[in-house]
Amino acid sequence: MIRHVSVFMLKDGADAAAITRALDEIGDRVAGPIASSYGPDLGLRAGNGGYATCFDFADEATYRAWDTHPEHERIRREVILPLLTGAQRCQFRI
């Protein structure tokens, strides 16, 4: 299995709820993840990112198909990326 984790750095005033709605929409429109969780940082430690995601996939091919799906790319480009100053991503085997 593959786990994909992202940590987003948000622009000042960015609406984290808009990111949640966008990720929910991706989940409704693009098949692939076996499990997912995501949400805004709770602010329990200084220096954290502003939002994190975690998605699990059966294999690399499923992850790649999901990541490059046109609807996923559209929502990411139109809704999520305009709210970010940066992002860090990592994929690893579980």
TAVEN-V265231 format. One record per pair of residues at least 4 apart in sequence whose ideal C-beta (glycine too) atoms are under 7 Angstrom apart, sorted by sequence separation. I is the first residue (numbers start at 1). J is the second residue. D is the distance in whole Angstrom. If there is no record, write none. Layout:
# TAVEN-V265231
((I,J,D) (I,J,D))
This chain:
# TAVEN-V265231
((10,14,4) (16,20,7) (17,21,6) (18,22,6) (19,23,6) (20,24,6) (21,25,6) (22,26,7) (23,27,6) (24,28,6) (25,29,6) (26,30,5) (58,62,5) (60,64,6) (61,65,6) (62,66,6) (63,67,6) (64,68,6) (65,69,6) (69,73,7) (70,74,6) (71,75,6) (72,76,6) (73,77,6) (74,78,6) (75,79,5) (76,80,5) (77,81,6) (80,84,7) (57,62,4) (67,72,7) (68,73,7) (75,80,7) (76,81,6) (10,16,7) (57,63,4) (66,72,6) (41,48,5) (41,49,6) (27,36,7) (41,50,5) (57,66,7) (40,50,6) (41,51,6) (40,51,5) (41,52,7) (38,52,6) (23,38,5) (38,53,4) (38,54,7) (37,54,5) (20,38,7) (36,54,7) (20,39,7) (36,55,5) (35,56,4) (33,55,4) (34,56,5) (33,56,6) (34,57,6) (16,40,4) (33,57,6) (34,58,6) (32,57,6) (63,91,7) (23,53,7) (32,62,5) (19,51,6) (32,65,6) (33,66,7) (16,50,7) (32,66,3) (16,51,6) (30,66,6) (56,94,7) (30,69,5) (9,49,5) (10,50,4) (8,49,6) (9,50,6) (10,51,6) (30,71,5) (7,49,4) (8,50,6) (29,71,5) (30,72,5) (8,51,4) (7,52,5) (6,52,7) (26,72,5) (6,53,5) (5,53,7) (5,54,5) (26,75,5) (25,75,6) (3,54,7) (4,55,5) (3,56,5) (4,57,7) (22,75,5) (1,56,6) (2,57,5) (1,57,7) (1,58,6) (2,59,6) (22,79,4) (2,60,6) (22,80,5) (4,63,6) (2,63,5) (18,79,6) (19,80,6) (19,83,6) (18,83,6) (15,83,7) (14,83,4) (11,83,6) (10,83,6) (11,84,7) (10,84,6) (11,85,5) (9,84,6) (10,85,7) (8,84,5) (9,85,5) (9,86,4) (9,87,7) (8,87,5) (7,87,7) (6,87,6) (7,88,5) (6,88,7) (6,89,5) (5,89,7) (5,90,5) (4,91,5) (3,91,7) (2,91,6) (3,92,6) (2,93,6) (3,94,5) (1,93,7) (1,94,5))
